[in-house]
Amino acid sequence: MDLKIFDRLESEVRGYIRSFPVVFSKAKGSLLFDEEGRQYIDLFAGAGTLNYGHNNPVLKQPLLDYVQADGVVHGLDMATSAKKDFLEAFERLILKPRGMKYTLQFTGPTGTNAVEAALKLARRVKQRPNIVSFTHGFHGVSAGSLSATANAKYREAAGVSLGNTTFIPYDGYFGPDVDTMAYFERMLEDRSSGMDTPAAVIVETVQGEGGVNVATLRWLQELQRLCRRHDMLLIVDDIQVGCGRTGTFFSFESAGIQPDIVTLSKSLSGFGLPMAMVLIKPELDIWKPGEHNGTFRGNNLAFVTAQQALEHYWSDGAFTREIQAKETLVRDWLENMVHSHPEADLSVRGRGLIQGLVSGVPGLANKIAAQAFKGGVVIETSGANDEVLKLLPALTIEEGQLRQALEVLDRAVAEVVAAEQLAQKQSNARVLKFGGKGR
């Protein structure tokens, strides 16, 4: 596979190409094909951008029809028929059935644009600069979003001081027996804790980049209580785990909470087209016209596919039930892997169709991902030390393809664990041979 042009011209910042060193040329559903015609099952889904798969025909044909009819492609924030149809569908199929009242703000096209707008608005509303974020949280890599992102790898790349954020331990950070909300409450109540009164708290209900860390429903409910009690806005970053990833359209629905602000992007368009949106409680919408703008705030092609996704997948509860059935299938396979390889120190965590196979053995998850790719499965790792193999398949993946991918993954785990054991035995033998001292 010739990758010389990428090595010669593309920045060293490129990342995923290093894990998947082939030239992909075609994609359909949950399948990717490289230039040599080899097929791969996609358990990555564009880092959660392709919840409905690649080139989904339900979305593609309306998009082609729109372009063929000379529909408006770029319209800044002007009124267009595509935007109108999306707004009507979102209100009818998402907001009203859930009893939600939000104003919608279309920001620049990526998730970090939505987070920047949410943080900026929260600070304006409360007239306070400080934001609370959580350990292992990821909210983007532009300056404001990066300030609320915990991972040192991203923070160190900033080149400037990242302030106005206080980090609090996420649910389970100290293990299951430590209530981190009690710690947070104590910090808020103690005027000598060193925490400046926050304007808002930003949280992921499931930390994807952070290692598939799952907040309990009780913890999320307690977080909302603290926000209400201490006059802080609650921002839920639903960019990766919204749009059905956990089974319901919003990841926080099962907790019964009502965030003040919600950020959405990634799978919002449903087709991999860039689109981001902020949901704001109407009384918080204090923006002046054009005060937070951008050339690409509102992608009309994305409006077309997003509206079709809502109409087709979210008009009733059937899609949620389908996701839940696939969650059970994936979870059973992963739990079996854990029990089959006790020496690998494996465990499972996740919600819906974001599931993580966690290893306590350094480097093991990356080796499994590489071995799975050799077997024709695209899968990534996450976590502070890439210790989590993250399964993020399209929500629409066919059951047969999902089972086939899990079989490949199962073999990859077995092969990597066996290789690790063999390497350990050989290492021990060398130590014995030289009387406990290496040369």
N, C-alpha and C positions, 0 to 999 in steps of 0.2 A: 504494500500500500504506500503510494508516494505522498509523503507529507512535507516534502522539501519546501514548497511554496509557503506553507504556514510557518515553518522554522525560519525562513529567510525574511519574511515581511511582517509577520504578526508579532505583537508585543509579547514579552515574557510573562505578562500578567495572565495570559490564557491559562485556564485551569482544567476544565473537563476533558479537553482534547488529550491531556496527559493520561487520564484514566481510560479513555476510550479512543485509542490511537488508530482510527480508521476514518475514511471519508464516507460519510453517510450521503446517500443520494436519493432515497425514497422513503416514505413513511405512510403507513396505513393502519388505522386502528391502534393496536398495541404492538405493531411490528415496525422495525426499522430495517433498512437494507443498505449495505455498503456498495461501493462502486464495483466490487467484484461479485455482487449478487448474493452475498451471504446474509442470512436473516437473523435478526436479534429480537428477542422479546423484551419490551421496554417496561422495566419496573422503576423508572425514574420520572417519566412523564413531564419532562421539562422542569424539574424541580417543583412539580405541583402546578404547572401552568396548563397541562393538557389533561384535565380531569375527564374530558369526554373523548380522549384519544386523538391521534393524528388524522387530519383530513376527514373528520366525521361527516358523512354525506348529508346528515340532517342539517348541518350548519353550512356545508360547502356550497350546495346548490343555491340557496337563497343569497349567499355572498356573491356567487358568480352572476346571478340574475341582476343583483343590485349594480354591480360594476358594468355589466352589459347595457343596462338601461341608463348609464351616465349619472348614477346617483352621486350625491355630494360626497367626496372622499375627505377633503379637509375643510372644516368650517369654523375653526377657532371655537368660541363658545356660543356661536349663533344658533338659532333654532333651525333644526332640520327634521325632515320626516323620520329619518333613522333614529335620531335621539328621542323624538316624541314617542315612537313605537316602543322603544326600550323603556322609557320612563313609565308609560302606561302598563307595560307588562310587569315591571318590577314592583310597582305599587299594587297591582291586582294579584300577583302570584306570590310575592314575598312579604311585603309589608302588611297588607290588610289581613291575610290569614293568621298572622302572628301578633296582631294587635299593636304593631309598631308605627310610630310616627317619627320619621326622620326627613330632614332636608338633605338632598344629594348634591355634593360638590365634586365636579370632575376636575382632577388635577392633571399634572403631567402624566405620562403614560406608564410609569413604573411604580412599584410598591413603595420605594423610598420617597417618591414624590408625595404619595398619600400620607405617609408618616410625617414628613416635614410639615405639611399643611395642618395635620391634626395637632402636632406639638405647638406650632405657631399660634393656632387659634386658641388652644387651651391656655397658653400664657397670656394672650390678649384678654380672654374672658376673665381670668382670675387675677390678672395684674401681678403675677408672681412668676419668676423665671425657673424655679426648680421643678424637675420632673423625677418621679420615681420609676425606675426600671428594675429588672430582676437578673440575678445571676444566670448566666448561660443564655440570656435573651438575645435575639437578633432582630433588628428592625431596619436595616439598610446600611449603606456605606457612604451616603452623602453626609455632610458635616453634622447637621442636626440629628439625623437618624443614627449616625455613628456614635454620637454622644450617649445614646440610649442602648447601644449595642455592647455586649459584655466581652465578647471574644477578643483576646489580646492580639491575635493575628490581624484582625481588621483595624483595631484601634491604633496599633503601632504604625500602620501605614498612613495615618492621617497627616502626620508632620506638624500638627498644631495641638495645643491643649484642648481637651474635650471636657467641658464643664457643665454646670447647671443640671447635673443628674446625680441622684443618690441611688445606689444599687442595694437592693434588699434580697435576702435569700428566697429563692423560689420554693414552691411546695416540694418537700422531700429532699431539699439540699443537704440537710444534716441527718437524713434518714427518716423513716416513717414515724418515729416517736417524738420528733421535735416539731412543735407548732410554730412555723415561721410567721404566721399572722400575729401571734402574741408578741413576737419580737418587734414586728413592724408597729404594732399598736403602742408598745412601750416607747419606741423611738419618737412617735408622734406626740405622745403625752408628756414626754420629758423635754422641757424647753432647753435643757443643757445637753441634749443628745448630739448636737452638732448638725442636725438635719434642718435645713431651711424649709419652711412650710411649703409643701408641694402645690403646684397648680393642678397636676394630674398624675395619674398612675397609668403606665402603658404595660400591657401584658399580653402574652400569647397563651391561650388555653392549653395548647400543646406546643412545646418548643421543638420545632423541626430541626433547624440548623444546630440548635443547642444539644441535640441528642435524643429526640423523641421523649422528652420529659413531659409527663401528663399531670396537669393540676387536677386535684379531686374537685368534685362539684361543691363540696362543703367549703373548701378553701376559696373557691371563686365567689361563693355567696358571702363568705366572711370578708373578702376583699371589697366587695361592693358595699357592705355595711360600713367598713372603715372609711371608704371614700365619701359616703353620705354623711357620716358623723363628723368628719374632719374637713368638709367643704373642699374635697378634691374631685376633679373629673375622672371618670373611669374610661380609658381608651382601650378597646380590644383590637389588637392587631390580628386580623383574620386573613391576612394576605396569603399564607400558605395553607392553612387548615380550614378556611372557609369554602364557600361554593360547593358544599357537599362532602368534603374530605372526611369528616368525622361521622357522616351519615345524614345529619340534618344540614340545611343550607348554611346556617351559621353554627360555628362550633360551640357557642355558648348557650344554645337553646335549652339543652338538657339541664343546665344549671339554673335556669329560670331567672337569670340576671338581665338587666336592661342597661347596657353601656351608654354613656353619654355620647361617645364618638366611636365609630367603627371604621377601620380601614380595610379596603378590599382591592385586590389586583389579581395577578397571576391567572387563575382560571375564570375570572369574571367575563372575559370575552368568549370563553369556551372554545376558541380556535387557535390559541397561541398568539393572537394579535394583542399588542400592548394596549392596556387600558387600566386605569386606576380610579378609585372613587372613595370619597369620604362620606360616611353617614353621620349627620349632625342632628342632635335634638334641636328642633326649630328655635327654641328660645336662646340657643347658643350661637346662632348664625348671625354674628355681628360684623361680618365682613362688609366693607364698602365696595361698590362696584369696581372690578378690575384690580383690587388691592392685592390679591394673590393670583397671579395669572401665569400664562405659559402658552407657547405657540401650539402645542399639541395636547391641549386639555379637552379631550373629547374626540375619540377616534370613531368616525362614522362607520367604517367597515366593522369595527369591533361592536358597535351598537347593533348592527344587523345580526351578527352571529350570537351575541349575548341574548338578544330578544328571543331568537330561535331556541337557544339552550333552555331558557326559562320556560317557554311554551311547551317544549317537548319533554323535559325531565322533571319539572317542578310543579306541574298542574295537579298532582295528587301525591299520595304517599308511596307509590310503587317503587320509585327509584331509591328511596331511603331503605326500604325493605331489601332491595337487591344488594345495596352496599353492605347492610348488616349481615346478610348471608355470606358474602365474600369475606367479610371481616372474620367470621367464625372459621371459615376454611383456612385462611392465612394463619390465624392464631393457632389452630390445631397443628398445622405443619411445623410452625416455629417452636411450639412447646415440645413437640416430638424430637426436634433437633436438640433442644436443651437436655432432655432426658437421655438421648442417645450418646451424648458426648459430655459427661460430667467433668472430665478432665480439662475441658476448654473454658470452664467458668462462664457459661452462657446464661442469659436471662432474656425475657421478652417484655416489652412495654409498648403501649400505643393505644390509639382509639380509631375506630373506623378503618379506613384503608391508608392510614399512616402507622406502620408498625416497625419496631426496631428490634433487631437481634443484637443484644449487647454482649460484649466479651470483656472479661477482666484480664485477658492476656494481651499485652501491648502488641500492636501491629496485626493482630489476627483478623480483624474485620476488613482491613484493606487487602489482605491476602485472599480472603474469601471472595471479595468483590472482583478482584483480578481474575481469580479462577472461574468465577461465574461468567465473566465476560468471555473468557476462552470457550465456555460452553454455550455461548449465545444468549446471555442475559445481561442487560444493561441495568446496573444498580449502583447507588452511591453510598458513601459513608458520611456520618455526621458525628457531632459531639466535640468536646474540647480537644480530645486526642484521637479523633476519628475512630472511636471505640465502638460505634454503633453502625451496623449494617441497616440502612434505612430503606424499607419497602414502601414505594410510593407509586403503585400502578395506577393506570387510568381507572376511574370508577366504572367505566363501561367495558373493561377487559373481559373477553370471553372466558367462561369458566375453564374450558379445555386449555387455553393458552396460559391461564393462571396456574393450573395444576402442572403443566409442562415446565413453567418457569420455576415453580417450587421444587420440582424434581431435580432440576439442574442445580438449584441452590443447595438442596440437600446433599447432592453428590459433592459439590464444591466444599461444603463444610467438612464432610467426611475426609476428603482428599487432603485438605489443608491441615486438619487436625492430625491425620496420620503422618503427614510429612513433618509436622512439628515434633511429634513423639519420636520419630526416627532420628531427627536432628538432635534431640535431647539425649537419646541413647548413645549416639555416636560421640557427643560431647562428653558424656559421663565416662565412656570407654577411654577416651583420650586422657582424661584426668587420672583414671586408674593406671593407665599404662605408664604415665610419667610421675607416678607417686604423688598425685594431687597438685602438681605444678605444671602449668602450660609452658611451652617454649615459643 
